[in-house]
Amino acid sequence: MVFAVLLSIISWLMPSKIMLVRTVMVAADRQDIQFQFADLRNWRNWNPYFRDMPAESMVLADSNRLVWLENDDSMKMTLDGISDNQALIKLEREGAYPMNNSMSILEIDDSPGWQVEWRVTASLPWYPWERFAAIFFDKTAGPSFEEALASLKAYCEKNN
C-alpha cells in the first residue's frame, strides 16, 4: 500500500504532457511535400505503417478522416487544419488519450530543400503507469517516426 501511494505521488510530480519531434530535410517542391501529408489518402504512399496495412482494414471517410482497426481497437486519424506550411492531425485510439500531430514545412537558409518537422504532443492522464511509460515514449515511438520521415523524403525526392 505504501509503495502504491509513493508511486502515485512520484507520478503526480512528473510532467503531464509528452512531446516527440523529428525532422528531415527534403529536396523537393514544397507543395509536393505538403500534398503527401495534408491529404490522408496519400499517407499510404510514404508512411510504412499505412503502406503495409491491408487495404481492407482501413476506411477512408474522405481526405480528412481515416479509420482502422488495430488489435481490435478502433483508431481514427483526423486532419484538423491546414495552412501553407502546416497540417494539424489528431490521432485517437479507443480508450487512450489523443495524440496531436503537427507536420510543418520550414525553409532553412542556404539549404537546397525544406525541413519537414513532425511534432507529436499528448496530455497524459494521472495514472502512474501512463506517466512512467511516457518516459520511454521517445525511445519506443521515435524510430517509427524517423522511418516514416525517411520514407517521405525518398518518395518526394524520387517523384520530384
Backbone as CSV, one residue per row, in Angstrom:
resi,resn,N_x,N_y,N_z,CA_x,CA_y,CA_z,C_x,C_y,C_z
1,MET,0.831,-1.196,0.000,0.000,0.000,0.000,0.874,1.259,0.000
2,VAL,1.914,1.244,0.822,2.815,2.401,0.902,3.504,2.610,-0.443
3,PHE,3.895,1.514,-1.091,4.554,1.603,-2.394,3.628,2.240,-3.427
4,ALA,2.351,1.853,-3.418,1.379,2.400,-4.377,1.184,3.897,-4.151
5,VAL,1.118,4.316,-2.917,0.963,5.743,-2.600,2.211,6.505,-3.034
6,LEU,3.377,5.960,-2.740,4.631,6.601,-3.128,4.730,6.703,-4.658
7,LEU,4.365,5.657,-5.341,4.385,5.644,-6.796,3.435,6.701,-7.366
8,SER,2.262,6.832,-6.769,1.291,7.836,-7.218,1.813,9.252,-6.993
9,ILE,2.416,9.481,-5.852,2.948,10.822,-5.547,4.057,11.178,-6.534
10,ILE,4.939,10.236,-6.794,6.018,10.496,-7.748,5.451,10.783,-9.132
11,SER,4.445,10.032,-9.538,3.870,10.245,-10.874,3.184,11.601,-10.978
12,TRP,2.610,12.087,-9.904,1.977,13.421,-9.939,3.010,14.520,-10.118
13,LEU,4.226,14.256,-9.730,5.296,15.242,-9.888,5.895,15.218,-11.301
14,MET,5.572,14.193,-12.051,6.084,14.071,-13.416,5.226,14.921,-14.363
15,PRO,5.820,15.351,-15.492,5.058,16.168,-16.452,3.807,15.444,-16.949
16,SER,2.785,16.225,-17.205,1.522,15.650,-17.673,1.402,15.704,-19.190
17,LYS,2.419,16.222,-19.866,2.402,16.289,-21.329,3.680,15.653,-21.867
18,ILE,3.533,15.020,-23.022,4.698,14.472,-23.705,4.798,15.107,-25.083
19,MET,6.030,15.149,-25.597,6.244,15.693,-26.932,7.376,14.917,-27.596
20,LEU,7.184,14.645,-28.861,8.185,13.977,-29.688,8.337,14.827,-30.941
21,VAL,9.569,15.138,-31.315,9.817,15.936,-32.515,10.884,15.241,-33.347
22,ARG,10.608,15.094,-34.633,11.574,14.538,-35.575,11.553,15.409,-36.824
23,THR,12.717,15.564,-37.460,12.809,16.378,-38.675,13.617,15.641,-39.740
24,VAL,13.429,16.077,-40.984,14.198,15.563,-42.115,14.254,16.679,-43.167
25,MET,15.370,16.742,-43.886,15.492,17.681,-44.995,15.037,16.971,-46.265
26,VAL,14.177,17.645,-47.049,13.640,17.060,-48.277,13.911,18.008,-49.436
27,ALA,14.592,17.507,-50.460,14.905,18.297,-51.650,13.821,18.050,-52.694
28,ALA,12.685,18.685,-52.494,11.549,18.553,-53.412,10.729,19.832,-53.339
29,ASP,9.763,19.950,-54.216,8.883,21.110,-54.219,8.021,21.127,-52.948
30,ARG,7.894,22.284,-52.320,7.148,22.399,-51.063,5.707,21.910,-51.209
31,GLN,5.045,22.260,-52.299,3.657,21.828,-52.498,3.550,20.313,-52.625
32,ASP,4.548,19.699,-53.276,4.538,18.240,-53.411,4.698,17.560,-52.058
33,ILE,5.541,18.138,-51.213,5.736,17.579,-49.868,4.436,17.708,-49.074
34,GLN,3.871,18.905,-49.081,2.651,19.133,-48.310,1.507,18.266,-48.814
35,PHE,1.427,18.063,-50.110,0.365,17.231,-50.690,0.389,15.823,-50.103
36,GLN,1.567,15.321,-49.762,1.687,13.964,-49.241,1.148,13.827,-47.820
37,PHE,1.316,14.834,-46.972,0.816,14.670,-45.603,-0.463,15.440,-45.315
38,ALA,-0.879,16.332,-46.205,-2.089,17.121,-45.965,-3.347,16.441,-46.490
39,ASP,-3.180,15.318,-47.166,-4.314,14.532,-47.642,-4.072,13.109,-47.146
40,LEU,-4.896,12.649,-46.228,-4.660,11.357,-45.589,-4.669,10.183,-46.569
41,ARG,-5.260,10.372,-47.737,-5.238,9.312,-48.752,-3.810,9.031,-49.230
42,ASN,-2.935,10.026,-49.110,-1.567,9.893,-49.601,-0.612,9.251,-48.601
43,TRP,-1.028,9.058,-47.361,-0.127,8.502,-46.356,0.332,7.098,-46.729
44,ARG,-0.452,6.361,-47.488,-0.036,5.011,-47.928,1.152,5.091,-48.879
45,ASN,1.368,6.243,-49.518,2.490,6.403,-50.444,3.836,6.353,-49.715
46,TRP,3.858,6.869,-48.482,5.153,7.059,-47.828,5.240,6.550,-46.385
47,ASN,4.163,6.430,-45.689,4.237,6.019,-44.281,4.199,4.494,-44.196
48,PRO,5.302,3.869,-43.742,5.349,2.402,-43.698,4.204,1.773,-42.907
49,TYR,3.744,2.451,-41.869,2.648,1.910,-41.055,1.405,1.693,-41.914
50,PHE,1.053,2.686,-42.723,-0.138,2.588,-43.562,0.131,1.833,-44.862
51,ARG,1.330,1.955,-45.386,1.679,1.261,-46.630,1.584,-0.251,-46.450
52,ASP,1.984,-0.738,-45.281,1.991,-2.175,-45.015,0.674,-2.703,-44.459
53,MET,-0.279,-1.828,-44.211,-1.569,-2.227,-43.651,-2.479,-2.744,-44.767
54,PRO,-3.159,-3.861,-44.543,-4.099,-4.355,-45.571,-5.172,-3.306,-45.865
55,ALA,-5.409,-3.069,-47.134,-6.364,-2.030,-47.540,-7.751,-2.272,-46.966
56,GLU,-8.149,-3.547,-46.813,-9.496,-3.835,-46.322,-9.681,-3.467,-44.845
57,SER,-8.592,-3.248,-44.102,-8.737,-2.890,-42.690,-8.847,-1.382,-42.486
58,MET,-8.717,-0.615,-43.577,-8.786,0.846,-43.483,-10.066,1.360,-44.121
59,VAL,-10.662,2.358,-43.482,-11.819,3.035,-44.047,-11.467,4.510,-44.146
60,LEU,-11.414,5.000,-45.364,-11.106,6.402,-45.589,-12.418,7.124,-45.824
61,ALA,-12.876,7.845,-44.798,-14.149,8.542,-44.910,-14.066,9.625,-45.991
62,ASP,-12.975,10.359,-45.993,-12.673,11.362,-47.013,-11.197,11.694,-46.855
63,SER,-10.732,12.739,-47.525,-9.306,13.070,-47.455,-8.895,13.563,-46.068
64,ASN,-9.873,13.841,-45.197,-9.593,14.379,-43.865,-9.785,13.388,-42.726
65,ARG,-10.325,12.186,-42.991,-10.605,11.221,-41.917,-10.270,9.804,-42.356
66,LEU,-9.538,9.117,-41.501,-9.152,7.739,-41.761,-9.457,6.934,-40.503
67,VAL,-10.088,5.779,-40.670,-10.456,4.923,-39.539,-9.944,3.518,-39.839
68,TRP,-9.412,2.834,-38.805,-8.949,1.461,-38.980,-8.977,0.741,-37.646
69,LEU,-8.833,-0.570,-37.711,-8.766,-1.404,-36.509,-7.331,-1.846,-36.299
70,GLU,-6.887,-1.768,-35.058,-5.561,-2.247,-34.689,-5.710,-3.033,-33.396
71,ASN,-5.449,-4.332,-33.457,-5.601,-5.202,-32.280,-6.976,-5.043,-31.646
72,ASP,-8.000,-5.018,-32.469,-9.400,-4.875,-32.046,-9.733,-3.518,-31.447
73,ASP,-8.818,-2.569,-31.498,-9.096,-1.203,-31.042,-9.406,-0.338,-32.259
74,SER,-10.399,0.523,-32.109,-10.738,1.451,-33.176,-9.761,2.624,-33.144
75,MET,-9.190,2.932,-34.298,-8.248,4.047,-34.427,-8.847,5.052,-35.406
76,LYS,-8.622,6.334,-35.135,-9.136,7.372,-36.019,-8.100,8.478,-36.163
77,MET,-7.879,8.886,-37.391,-6.957,9.972,-37.688,-7.739,11.042,-38.424
78,THR,-7.647,12.278,-37.931,-8.425,13.371,-38.499,-7.518,14.553,-38.808
79,LEU,-7.634,15.077,-40.013,-6.922,16.289,-40.389,-7.724,17.453,-39.827
80,ASP,-7.173,18.111,-38.784,-7.906,19.177,-38.082,-7.716,20.556,-38.686
81,GLY,-6.653,20.751,-39.423,-6.417,22.064,-40.011,-5.216,22.028,-40.921
82,ILE,-5.205,22.959,-41.864,-4.096,23.021,-42.809,-3.847,24.473,-43.193
83,SER,-2.574,24.823,-43.320,-2.188,26.144,-43.791,-1.110,25.959,-44.850
84,ASP,-0.484,27.039,-45.277,0.538,26.948,-46.322,1.720,26.080,-45.928
85,ASN,2.034,26.023,-44.643,3.224,25.277,-44.253,2.993,24.289,-43.115
86,GLN,1.736,23.993,-42.785,1.494,23.113,-41.647,0.169,22.368,-41.796
87,ALA,0.184,21.141,-41.291,-1.048,20.349,-41.195,-1.176,19.877,-39.755
88,LEU,-2.374,19.985,-39.193,-2.652,19.533,-37.831,-3.495,18.274,-37.909
89,ILE,-3.019,17.218,-37.281,-3.651,15.909,-37.393,-3.840,15.325,-36.004
90,LYS,-5.046,14.829,-35.723,-5.319,14.203,-34.433,-5.432,12.701,-34.622
91,LEU,-4.725,11.961,-33.773,-4.779,10.507,-33.778,-5.460,10.066,-32.492
92,GLU,-6.555,9.315,-32.644,-7.314,8.858,-31.480,-7.416,7.342,-31.489
93,ARG,-7.140,6.773,-30.342,-7.264,5.323,-30.157,-8.321,5.101,-29.090
94,GLU,-9.196,4.154,-29.341,-10.257,3.836,-28.397,-9.659,3.542,-27.016
95,GLY,-10.111,4.268,-26.002,-9.658,4.044,-24.635,-8.318,4.664,-24.297
96,ALA,-7.762,5.504,-25.160,-6.467,6.138,-24.892,-6.574,7.644,-25.100
97,TYR,-5.552,8.330,-24.681,-5.530,9.781,-24.848,-5.202,10.118,-26.303
98,PRO,-5.767,11.223,-26.846,-5.480,11.591,-28.240,-4.053,12.123,-28.393
99,MET,-3.486,11.887,-29.539,-2.156,12.389,-29.886,-2.338,13.472,-30.946
100,ASN,-1.875,14.662,-30.646,-1.954,15.768,-31.589,-0.660,15.831,-32.393
101,ASN,-0.796,15.753,-33.699,0.348,15.772,-34.605,0.359,17.074,-35.377
102,SER,1.538,17.600,-35.573,1.730,18.785,-36.398,2.846,18.469,-37.374
103,MET,2.558,18.603,-38.657,3.587,18.415,-39.671,3.800,19.755,-40.350
104,SER,5.037,20.248,-40.264,5.364,21.576,-40.784,6.464,21.488,-41.825
105,ILE,6.435,22.440,-42.749,7.487,22.584,-43.751,8.153,23.928,-43.480
106,LEU,9.443,23.886,-43.193,10.176,25.085,-42.827,11.304,25.346,-43.818
107,GLU,11.460,26.614,-44.195,12.563,26.987,-45.083,13.807,27.204,-44.234
108,ILE,14.907,26.642,-44.659,16.180,26.785,-43.959,17.121,27.564,-44.888
109,ASP,17.705,28.647,-44.374,18.607,29.462,-45.189,19.737,28.621,-45.771
110,ASP,20.110,28.927,-47.007,21.219,28.267,-47.705,21.059,26.754,-47.766
111,SER,19.835,26.300,-47.894,19.578,24.871,-47.979,18.893,24.567,-49.308
112,PRO,19.239,23.450,-49.922,18.620,23.115,-51.208,17.203,22.556,-51.085
113,GLY,16.737,22.341,-49.887,15.415,21.749,-49.717,14.645,22.390,-48.580
114,TRP,13.728,21.623,-48.058,12.844,22.065,-46.988,13.011,21.147,-45.790
115,GLN,12.884,21.727,-44.609,12.889,20.906,-43.407,11.454,20.542,-43.074
116,VAL,11.201,19.248,-42.982,9.879,18.764,-42.594,9.975,18.361,-41.131
117,GLU,9.109,18.948,-40.322,9.104,18.673,-38.882,7.804,17.980,-38.511
118,TRP,7.917,16.866,-37.813,6.757,16.123,-37.311,6.802,16.208,-35.798
119,ARG,5.802,16.849,-35.232,5.728,17.053,-33.779,4.468,16.377,-33.247
120,VAL,4.645,15.581,-32.211,3.529,14.875,-31.584,3.451,15.313,-30.128
121,THR,2.266,15.718,-29.687,2.060,16.087,-28.285,0.826,15.356,-27.758
122,ALA,0.845,15.099,-26.472,-0.312,14.467,-25.829,-0.336,14.856,-24.364
123,SER,-1.532,15.008,-23.837,-1.730,15.222,-22.399,-2.027,13.868,-21.788
124,LEU,-1.293,13.547,-20.745,-1.425,12.242,-20.114,-2.427,12.270,-18.967
125,PRO,-3.113,11.171,-18.752,-3.970,11.080,-17.560,-3.096,10.963,-16.311
126,TRP,-3.694,10.977,-15.186,-2.943,10.966,-13.928,-2.418,9.586,-13.547
127,TYR,-2.824,8.551,-14.264,-2.427,7.187,-13.909,-0.909,7.061,-13.847
128,PRO,-0.378,6.513,-12.773,1.077,6.394,-12.635,1.727,5.602,-13.778
129,TRP,1.091,4.514,-14.233,1.693,3.702,-15.290,1.786,4.468,-16.594
130,GLU,0.828,5.369,-16.849,0.890,6.190,-18.062,2.049,7.173,-17.980
131,ARG,2.214,7.794,-16.827,3.297,8.762,-16.651,4.668,8.098,-16.753
132,PHE,4.815,6.927,-16.158,6.095,6.233,-16.223,6.367,5.705,-17.630
133,ALA,5.349,5.231,-18.315,5.525,4.748,-19.689,5.944,5.886,-20.616
134,ALA,5.500,7.103,-20.317,5.829,8.259,-21.148,7.325,8.558,-21.153
135,ILE,8.019,8.125,-20.125,9.465,8.327,-20.064,10.127,7.675,-21.278
136,PHE,9.577,6.580,-21.755,10.168,5.812,-22.840,9.536,6.106,-24.198
137,PHE,8.612,7.061,-24.253,7.891,7.349,-25.494,8.840,7.707,-26.629
138,ASP,9.811,8.561,-26.364,10.751,8.982,-27.398,11.530,7.787,-27.950
139,LYS,11.964,6.903,-27.076,12.761,5.744,-27.496,11.918,4.687,-28.209
140,THR,10.670,4.534,-27.811,9.837,3.498,-28.418,9.161,3.982,-29.705
141,ALA,8.666,5.214,-29.711,7.942,5.721,-30.881,8.847,6.462,-31.863
142,GLY,9.909,7.048,-31.378,10.788,7.856,-32.221,11.277,7.163,-33.480
143,PRO,11.781,5.925,-33.393,12.276,5.262,-34.606,11.223,5.095,-35.702
144,SER,9.969,4.857,-35.339,8.942,4.713,-36.383,8.657,6.053,-37.057
145,PHE,8.749,7.156,-36.315,8.575,8.476,-36.922,9.756,8.792,-37.840
146,GLU,10.964,8.421,-37.420,12.148,8.628,-38.250,12.041,7.827,-39.548
147,GLU,11.579,6.585,-39.449,11.415,5.743,-40.631,10.377,6.346,-41.584
148,ALA,9.278,6.844,-41.026,8.236,7.447,-41.866,8.756,8.707,-42.556
149,LEU,9.499,9.543,-41.842,10.038,10.755,-42.465,11.076,10.413,-43.532
150,ALA,11.904,9.414,-43.290,12.881,8.993,-44.299,12.156,8.486,-45.546
151,SER,11.056,7.792,-45.350,10.266,7.301,-46.467,9.586,8.457,-47.211
152,LEU,9.098,9.452,-46.475,8.515,10.649,-47.097,9.568,11.343,-47.954
153,LYS,10.761,11.499,-47.408,11.872,12.125,-48.138,12.152,11.361,-49.436
154,ALA,12.313,10.052,-49.327,12.617,9.236,-50.501,11.500,9.329,-51.539
155,TYR,10.258,9.259,-51.097,9.126,9.303,-52.015,9.064,10.657,-52.738
156,CYS,9.166,11.750,-51.978,9.067,13.089,-52.580,10.233,13.386,-53.508
157,GLU,11.438,13.002,-53.116,12.598,13.277,-53.948,12.594,12.426,-55.211
158,LYS,12.101,11.203,-55.127,12.025,10.318,-56.292,10.978,10.826,-57.282
159,ASN,9.883,11.364,-56.763,8.775,11.807,-57.624,8.808,13.290,-57.925
160,ASN,9.910,13.962,-57.625,10.025,15.400,-57.860,10.415,15.680,-59.290
